[in-house]
Amino acid sequence: MRVRVIERHRAQERRGLVGTIVARYGVGEYVAVDVRLADGQYRIFRPMDLDEIPPAPRAWWGSLFGGGASD
């Protein structure tokens, strides 16, 4: 899942960073996720510090050619 660090994150230098969740740790209210950022670094965040980035819509003309998800 692609995510973005919220704009009110306590660490100003991390606000707005984009990455992909690669692992989840903990249970219940004690959960943390490992995020691989766009620059290749890994950081651990609380889920409440992240917003999901919805997938980009598929181009309408892709279905005309019978393309799969990799198009």
N, C-alpha and C positions, 0 to 999 in steps of 0.2 A: 504494500500500500504506500502510495506517495503522500508525503506530509509536508507541512510548512510550520515552522516555529511561530507561535502567536506573537503579535506585535507588543503585547504587554509582558513578555517574558522578563524575568528579573535580570538576566544577563543581556545587556543592550547589544553586544556584538553578535548574539545568536538570533536576534529577532529577524524574522523573515527568511531564515535559511530554509532550503528545500532539500529533502532527502527521501530515502526509502526505508521503511521499517524492515529490519532483518532478523530480529529476535525479540522475544518477550520473556520477562522474568517476574517471578512473584505470583501472589494469589490475592484475590479480593481487592481491598483498597490499597494494598502494598504492591503495586505493579509498576514496572519500569520497562521501557522499550529501547532497544539498541537501534540507532538510526545511522545509516550510511549517507553522509551528506554529499552534495553534488561535487565537492572538491576532493572526495575520496576519504575524508576523515570519518571516524565513527564517534558518536556521542550517545550518552544515555540520557533519556528524557522521561518525565512523567507524562502519561497520556494527556493529562489536562493542559499540558504546555504545547500541544500540537493540534493542528487543524488538518483534516483530510483534504487532499487535492483530488477532485473528481477526475476520472479519466476523460481525455479529450474525445469529443464526439467523432464518430467515424464519418468520413466523407460520404455523402449520399451516392456518389457515382461509383464507389467501391463495390457496391452490391451488384452493379451492372456487369462486372467482369468476373463475378463468382469468387472474389478474393476472400482469403481467410483472415484471421485475426492478426497475422503478421504483416498485412498490407499497410 
